[in-house]
């Protein structure tokens, strides 16, 4: 590993490298987000079959969050991330051969292992250990913003690689190879620049076994579960937020090209700006939990505002402005899911386990959210369906706000108890 004289510089280099691999690692399992039609043609699959691949991946993620969190507390997070980078790259090279459907299912199961089981909690663990409680907002805001920036650049570069080939299937295979090779390059960067949390070095040397005792210790802390439900409220709202692209075209007659640009702006620019905004504001307030409280208030206001805006072309700019403000609050909270671990008085040696519990609860909407949103829109054509989504999002915001208040009270009670 390369060592730096400045600890501050070393810390930011580590965060940049973790953001780099974190921004790339989910591009392969979510390949359909950019290459849906080409992927379907290249693999001779139906839309339902492609959906089942992501369902398989989502189920694996759900299964892996718990044990992955405990694993990161017992095995070197650096080694786990290195394995994730090279493992994802190797599986990606298999994916690039565009094999049969059974192989594609196996590939997506393996992606669940390399991108969640050995990676997710390790990324959280290393980021958490880069600073104290007062710096967590900035660190996780930078992490999420960096992941968004890297995701944008790597996706655009893959499209460039894809466009170099007249045969779309060859282009798709080349784009997958590009992603795979870049993951391995990221693994080399991790080897060179990332170091394990110093606080846990003895733990790594003395024990490599996952401990259920650690899980039980964290599982007894109500604040961890409350945080998980707070994440679920925001994450489901973020999933519904993704349906605003068709809302603009169907309800406000926005052109498809403009709507596509707005979709890119939502997925990448808002993610970066919202993440950095949330991180900096949380640190300025000296409390991630306090910022989440205001974040859910903003989410609620701008979610219900859609219901008050008249439906006519002349109001389009106002709707877009509301969309931007709603997105800033939504994605600012999203960036801080794990930044509250220190503030909840979870020992750093158990940060991985805590992030595993928060993840399995918080990301559970992946199992039903997209299906629910599609069913709502199919059953309620036109603006009625979207208004239902806005209403549900507003209610989720209120529920999230209430849960944050409960978390604050529980946290104060815990602090008072510890001081006695």
PyMOL commands that set and color helices and strands:
alter all, ss='L'
color gray80, all
select helices_A, chain A and resi 7-24+32-43+47-74+77-95+101-117+120-128+133-163+168-193+198-206+212-219+222-241+244-251+256-285+288-308+313-335+348-362+364-367+369-379+383-419
alter helices_A, ss='H'
color red, helices_A
deselect
rebuild
show_as cartoon
